Amino acid sequence: MGIVVADVAGKGMSAALVMTMARAVLRSQVGHLTSDSGPGALGRVVTEINNTISGDMNEDEFITMFFALFDGRTRKLSYVDSGHTKPIVFHRGNGKHELLKGNGIALGIFPDYDYQDITVDLSPGDLAIFYTDGVTEAMNLKHELLGIDRVLEVVSNNSTSDPQELAQAIYHRISQFVGEAPQHDDITLMVAEIL
């Protein structure tokens, strides 16, 4: 199963065109990917995306992206993190969480940057939370950010919930924290349970 969460800097038509271009390159590259594609396969795809879009982007434009392939047979998650927010893995077995480490810069900044794969082992019952910075950077009227610690608290307090309930608990915490402040960034959130 493929997982992609991305966020483009900026707003409006220019940002939409940049994301559309990156999506088109990604779709053209992933059709042949499988869990048996071998080490470095995801990195090569992300490197190709970066090389393709770098020449067509303005200086202030870039894309952060988390791109992963999950193998349900081995429960291995292989991924490339291009400057994106670090996904959370909550291990129900020991009650601990980890932030998946990043390994690359945002797309569109440096052509010919060599992106590398990282592979982690997951266990049955683990929860994987993928999100954009609109979650952790949700801002209240005092201009305070929600932050990763508050998100991790929600995850810990709702660790026995199913993925949909956990996602709703995170959204509720964001809404509670932000209060009457206007939303200043897009929010994407996906919660998955490893079976």
C-alpha atoms as one frame of an Amber mdcrd trajectory, in Angstrom:
protein
   0.000   0.000   0.000   1.345   3.395  -0.953   1.023   6.426   1.320   1.696
  10.006   0.251   1.149  13.156   2.311   2.476  16.379   0.831   2.257  20.111
   1.402   3.212  22.866  -0.994   4.528  26.224   0.207   2.224  29.072  -0.666
  -1.376  29.278  -1.709  -3.418  29.984  -4.793  -3.040  28.991  -8.422   0.761
  28.832  -8.469   0.872  26.434  -5.501  -1.888  24.305  -7.026   0.018  24.011
 -10.311   3.222  23.002  -8.501   1.393  20.259  -6.601  -0.355  19.072  -9.752
   2.994  18.775 -11.518   4.530  16.816  -8.623   1.498  14.527  -8.443   1.689
  13.790 -12.158   5.370  12.824 -11.915   4.673  10.675  -8.861   1.830   8.843
 -10.595   3.985   8.195 -13.652   6.749   6.689 -11.502   4.890   4.535  -8.964
   2.989   2.204 -11.278   5.812  -0.312 -11.306   6.692  -0.139  -7.597   6.071
  -3.169  -5.397   7.332  -4.234  -1.991   9.924  -6.296  -3.914  11.308  -3.312
  -5.859  14.428  -3.388  -3.719  16.387  -0.900  -1.665  16.480   2.630  -2.990
  13.368   2.339  -5.185  11.407   5.009  -3.317  14.412   7.304  -3.170  14.810
   7.065  -6.936  11.150   8.019  -7.432  11.446  11.051  -5.141  14.743  12.065
  -6.784  12.985  11.973 -10.171  10.135  14.122  -8.850  12.605  16.640  -7.453
  14.640  16.790 -10.650  11.523  17.237 -12.770   9.920  20.024 -10.764  13.027
  21.946  -9.658  13.468  23.764 -12.934   9.855  24.941 -13.029   9.543  26.374
  -9.529   9.995  29.901  -8.236  12.601  30.582  -5.536   9.974  30.713  -2.781
   8.205  27.502  -3.824   8.867  24.021  -2.467   7.003  20.868  -1.498   7.389
  18.776   1.614   6.388  15.151   1.141   6.246  11.887   3.044   6.123   8.973
   0.587   5.926   5.394   1.846   5.240   1.842   0.772   3.834  -0.541   3.388
   4.199  -4.301   2.956   1.383  -5.997   4.874   3.106  -9.401   4.734   6.304
  -8.280   6.462   4.854  -5.194   8.197   7.776  -3.135   6.917   7.250   0.529
   6.130   9.771   1.908   3.631   9.686   5.652   3.203  11.335   8.847   2.046
  10.705  12.011   4.034  11.353  15.160   2.020  11.304  17.779   4.756   7.787
  16.838   5.865   6.346  16.659   9.386   7.513  13.506  11.114   4.839  10.791
  11.259   4.025   9.346  14.675   4.081   5.620  15.374   2.419   4.591  18.617
   3.438   1.107  19.735   0.498  -0.307  21.649   2.678  -3.225  22.770   4.853
  -1.047  25.014   2.777   2.147  25.191   5.538   4.263  23.616   5.576   6.530
  20.607   8.267   7.445  18.126   8.571  10.144  15.493   9.858   8.647  12.270
  13.157  10.300  11.468  13.482  12.421   8.361  16.174  12.042   5.770  15.740
  14.606   3.042  15.134  18.222   2.147  11.974  19.684   0.657  11.405  19.115
  -3.060  12.214  21.813  -5.573  15.097  23.421  -3.703  18.183  21.575  -4.966
  18.116  19.634  -8.228  20.064  16.358  -8.222  19.621  15.862  -4.469  19.892
  12.126  -3.758  16.930  10.957  -1.663  17.338   7.750   0.350  14.892   5.148
   1.658  14.443   4.327   5.331  12.735   1.101   6.439  11.122   0.467   9.824
   9.449  -2.619  11.243   5.924  -2.220  12.574   3.954  -4.605  14.775   0.299
  -5.653  14.911  -1.685  -3.025  16.793   0.734  -0.174  16.098  -0.876   3.112
  15.109   0.688   5.247  12.368  -0.332   8.906  12.194   0.495  10.934   9.070
  -0.272  14.664   8.961   0.667  18.062   7.602   2.039  20.951   9.652  -1.466
  22.428   9.785  -2.017  20.035  12.699   0.972  20.928  14.882   0.978  24.584
  13.802  -2.708  25.184  14.499  -2.717  28.576  16.195  -4.942  30.075  18.876
  -5.814  33.734  19.443  -2.638  34.188  21.522  -0.604  33.052  18.481   0.486
  29.916  20.338   0.978  26.731  18.316  -0.659  23.442  19.230   2.708  21.676
  18.916   3.706  18.033  18.754   3.558  17.479  22.533  -0.183  18.166  22.674
  -0.768  15.863  19.700   1.255  13.098  21.377  -0.801  13.570  24.546  -4.010
  13.007  22.565  -2.512   9.900  20.955  -1.450   8.473  24.348  -4.823   9.244
  25.931  -6.698   7.601  23.049  -4.342   4.731  22.285  -7.053   2.070  22.570
  -9.339   3.900  20.128  -9.806   2.775  16.573  -8.160   4.937  13.873 -11.284
   6.951  13.086 -11.907   7.734  16.759  -8.282   8.767  17.250  -8.407  11.063
  14.221 -11.586  12.658  15.587  -9.942  13.090  19.000  -7.017  14.918  17.363
  -9.387  17.145  15.365 -11.354  17.863  18.548  -8.142  18.865  20.365  -7.201
  21.176  17.500 -10.639  22.813  17.576 -10.546  23.133  21.368  -7.061  24.674
  21.303  -7.692  27.079  18.413 -11.037  28.314  19.749 -12.259  31.342  17.807
  -9.011  31.892  15.897  -9.346  31.539  12.109  -7.724  28.509  10.492  -4.497
  29.703   8.872  -3.301  26.494   7.179  -4.681  23.372   5.556  -4.983  20.290
   7.757  -4.427  16.756   6.504  -4.521  13.843   8.927  -4.518  10.078   8.383
  -4.460   7.404  11.083  -3.779   3.748  10.259  -3.705   0.660  12.441  -1.276
  -2.129  11.602  -3.070  -5.480  11.454
